[in-house]
Amino acid sequence: MSQQSQWRQVGLDLCMSINISPKNLTDLDLPEKMMSCALESGGEIDRIMFELTETALLSDVAGSIDVLSRLRMKNFKLSIDDFGTGYSSLQQLVRVPFTELKIDQSFVRKIVNDKECKTISEISILLAHKLDMNVVAEGIEHQVEWNILKEMGCDIGQGYWIGRPMPADEIKAWIKNWHSSEISD
């Protein structure tokens, strides 16, 4: 969260995603702790996204929903990661106040040649948008994959074609380079 504040000071308004584990969801004080941490570090609460996998919800559904609902009440955002690979039901998308759905890379990487993966991706995007969620596609390694997903209405892409993991101090230069390459395409 401190990093987010530092980026903002150099003119970068970025949303920060933080993975949380099933163990984190057993801590009923988590929403208050995260709120305090964000306020102390200068983070923008409405630009902080907590990501959890479908399977993270399975250990204690009632407790998880309580913690996640209180995080949303504090204006944090919630993302369901690796969508389509776990065992949760569609009911969980309704019960948990998610703001983002991440399509798993196992579907994205086969989207060009696999009709079923393309259909699952398309339906996931439609479903998420109908539930007022943004959609992130994980594991984009080629422009053709992004072009298909973008045409389907996918909001955000993530993967090596877009950018590899990098140190925080290289983000500003990468963004500048990315925007200049978009203009020339």
Backbone torsions as a table, in degrees:
resi	resn	phi	psi	omega
1	MET	NA	-32.4	174.5
2	SER	-64.0	-38.2	179.1
3	GLN	-62.2	-40.8	178.8
4	GLN	-59.4	-42.9	178.2
5	SER	-63.0	-41.2	178.8
6	GLN	-64.3	-41.7	177.5
7	TRP	-62.0	-41.6	179.7
8	ARG	-61.5	-36.9	179.6
9	GLN	-65.1	-24.2	177.3
10	VAL	-102.8	17.5	173.1
11	GLY	90.8	13.5	179.0
12	LEU	-106.0	119.4	178.8
13	ASP	-103.0	87.3	-173.9
14	LEU	-111.6	143.4	170.7
15	CYS	-81.8	137.8	-179.7
16	MET	-111.6	130.8	177.1
17	SER	-106.2	137.1	-178.2
18	ILE	-128.7	124.2	177.8
19	ASN	-75.2	137.7	173.6
20	ILE	-123.0	148.1	-176.3
21	SER	-100.7	167.5	176.1
22	PRO	-57.0	-34.2	179.2
23	LYS	-62.6	-38.8	177.3
24	ASN	-59.4	-33.0	-175.6
25	LEU	-75.6	-7.3	175.8
26	THR	-89.0	-9.9	-178.5
27	ASP	-88.4	101.2	-177.3
28	LEU	-66.0	-16.3	177.6
29	ASP	-89.3	-1.2	-177.1
30	LEU	-53.9	-47.8	-179.5
31	PRO	-57.8	-41.5	179.8
32	GLU	-69.2	-39.1	178.0
33	LYS	-62.7	-43.7	-178.8
34	MET	-68.2	-36.5	177.1
35	MET	-63.5	-46.0	178.6
36	SER	-61.8	-44.2	179.9
37	CYS	-61.4	-45.0	179.8
38	ALA	-63.3	-44.2	-179.3
39	LEU	-65.6	-41.5	-179.8
40	GLU	-67.6	-34.5	-176.1
41	SER	-91.9	-7.5	-178.7
42	GLY	82.2	17.7	178.8
43	GLY	-73.9	152.3	176.7
44	GLU	-92.7	110.4	-173.8
45	ILE	-56.2	-41.6	-177.8
46	ASP	-76.4	0.8	176.4
47	ARG	-115.4	16.7	177.8
48	ILE	-113.2	125.0	-176.8
49	MET	-114.2	128.8	173.2
50	PHE	-100.2	126.4	-178.8
51	GLU	-106.1	136.6	173.5
52	LEU	-141.9	151.4	179.9
53	THR	-82.9	161.5	176.9
54	GLU	-55.9	-42.0	-176.4
55	THR	-68.7	-22.2	178.5
56	ALA	-63.4	-26.9	-179.2
57	LEU	-76.6	-21.2	-170.2
58	LEU	-71.6	-26.5	-174.7
59	SER	-66.5	-42.2	179.3
60	ASP	-150.1	83.1	-173.8
61	VAL	-58.0	-48.5	-176.8
62	ALA	-63.1	-46.9	179.3
63	GLY	-64.8	-40.4	179.0
64	SER	-62.1	-45.4	-179.4
65	ILE	-62.4	-38.1	178.0
66	ASP	-60.8	-51.1	-178.5
67	VAL	-63.5	-45.7	-178.4
68	LEU	-65.5	-38.6	177.9
69	SER	-64.3	-38.8	179.2
70	ARG	-71.0	-32.0	173.6
71	LEU	-63.6	-42.9	178.3
72	ARG	-64.8	-37.7	179.1
73	MET	-63.4	-25.4	178.0
74	LYS	-88.8	3.7	175.0
75	ASN	82.0	12.6	170.4
76	PHE	-73.7	156.3	176.9
77	LYS	-100.6	156.1	-178.0
78	LEU	-128.4	136.5	-179.8
79	SER	-124.0	135.9	172.9
80	ILE	-96.4	114.8	-173.6
81	ASP	-92.4	153.1	177.3
82	ASP	58.0	37.7	-176.5
83	PHE	-58.5	135.6	177.2
84	GLY	97.8	-6.2	-177.5
85	THR	-106.4	-14.1	-177.1
86	GLY	-96.2	-161.6	-175.1
87	TYR	-117.8	16.2	-178.7
88	SER	-76.3	159.1	178.7
89	SER	-95.4	167.7	175.6
90	LEU	-63.1	-22.9	177.8
91	GLN	-57.2	-35.3	-179.1
92	GLN	-66.5	-30.7	176.5
93	LEU	-65.7	-27.8	179.0
94	VAL	-84.4	-38.8	-175.2
95	ARG	-77.2	-32.4	-178.1
96	VAL	-98.9	132.6	-175.0
97	PRO	-79.2	61.5	179.1
98	PHE	-68.7	148.9	175.5
99	THR	-113.9	-10.1	-176.9
100	GLU	-147.2	145.1	175.9
101	LEU	-123.8	130.3	179.6
102	LYS	-108.8	117.5	178.7
103	ILE	-75.2	127.9	-176.2
104	ASP	-65.3	145.5	-178.4
105	GLN	-61.7	-23.1	179.3
106	SER	-63.2	-27.2	175.6
107	PHE	-85.7	-41.5	-176.2
108	VAL	-63.2	-42.7	-176.1
109	ARG	-67.4	-19.4	-179.7
110	LYS	-108.3	7.0	-171.2
111	ILE	-63.1	-27.7	-177.4
112	VAL	-72.0	-41.4	-171.9
113	ASN	-114.7	-4.8	-175.4
114	ASP	-115.6	109.7	-176.3
115	LYS	-58.8	-40.1	-178.2
116	GLU	-66.6	-42.4	178.8
117	CYS	-65.3	-37.4	177.2
118	LYS	-65.0	-43.6	179.5
119	THR	-64.4	-44.2	178.9
120	ILE	-61.5	-41.8	178.5
121	SER	-63.1	-45.5	-178.8
122	GLU	-62.9	-44.8	179.8
123	ILE	-66.8	-38.0	178.0
124	SER	-62.6	-41.7	178.4
125	ILE	-63.9	-47.1	179.4
126	LEU	-60.4	-46.4	-180.0
127	LEU	-60.6	-48.8	-179.3
128	ALA	-60.1	-45.1	179.8
129	HIS	-64.4	-37.5	177.1
130	LYS	-64.8	-26.2	178.6
131	LEU	-96.3	15.7	178.9
132	ASP	59.4	39.9	176.3
133	MET	-112.1	149.9	168.2
134	ASN	-80.6	159.4	-179.0
135	VAL	-124.1	132.4	174.7
136	VAL	-116.9	131.8	173.9
137	ALA	-100.4	125.3	-179.3
138	GLU	-93.0	151.3	170.5
139	GLY	77.4	28.0	177.7
140	ILE	-74.2	117.8	-178.4
141	GLU	-115.2	-6.7	-178.8
142	HIS	-143.8	148.9	-179.3
143	GLN	-60.5	-35.4	-179.0
144	VAL	-60.0	-37.4	176.9
145	GLU	-62.8	-46.6	179.7
146	TRP	-63.2	-40.7	-179.7
147	ASN	-60.0	-42.6	178.8
148	ILE	-64.5	-47.9	-178.4
149	LEU	-63.8	-41.6	179.5
150	LYS	-62.8	-41.6	177.9
151	GLU	-62.5	-32.5	177.8
152	MET	-75.1	-13.5	-179.9
153	GLY	105.3	11.0	179.0
154	CYS	-62.4	136.5	-174.1
155	ASP	-83.4	-40.5	-172.3
156	ILE	-139.7	142.9	176.0
157	GLY	-114.5	151.2	-179.6
158	GLN	-144.0	130.6	178.0
159	GLY	157.3	175.4	-174.7
160	TYR	-63.3	-28.8	177.2
161	TRP	-63.4	-34.9	-179.4
162	ILE	-81.9	-46.8	179.0
163	GLY	-177.8	141.6	176.7
164	ARG	-86.1	160.5	174.5
165	PRO	-54.2	141.3	-177.5
166	MET	-149.2	159.4	176.3
167	PRO	-62.3	149.9	-177.1
168	ALA	-55.9	-35.4	-176.4
169	ASP	-75.0	-5.4	177.7
170	GLU	-97.8	-6.8	-175.4
171	ILE	-61.0	-45.1	-176.1
172	LYS	-59.6	-45.9	179.6
173	ALA	-65.6	-39.6	179.0
174	TRP	-61.6	-44.1	179.9
175	ILE	-60.6	-44.2	179.3
176	LYS	-60.7	-45.8	179.2
177	ASN	-63.9	-42.2	-179.8
178	TRP	-61.3	-46.3	-179.5
179	HIS	-65.1	-37.3	179.1
180	SER	-70.2	-32.3	177.8
181	SER	-73.4	-31.0	176.9
182	GLU	-65.3	-40.2	-178.4
183	ILE	-66.2	-37.3	-177.6
184	SER	-80.3	-15.4	179.8
185	ASP	-75.8	NA	NA
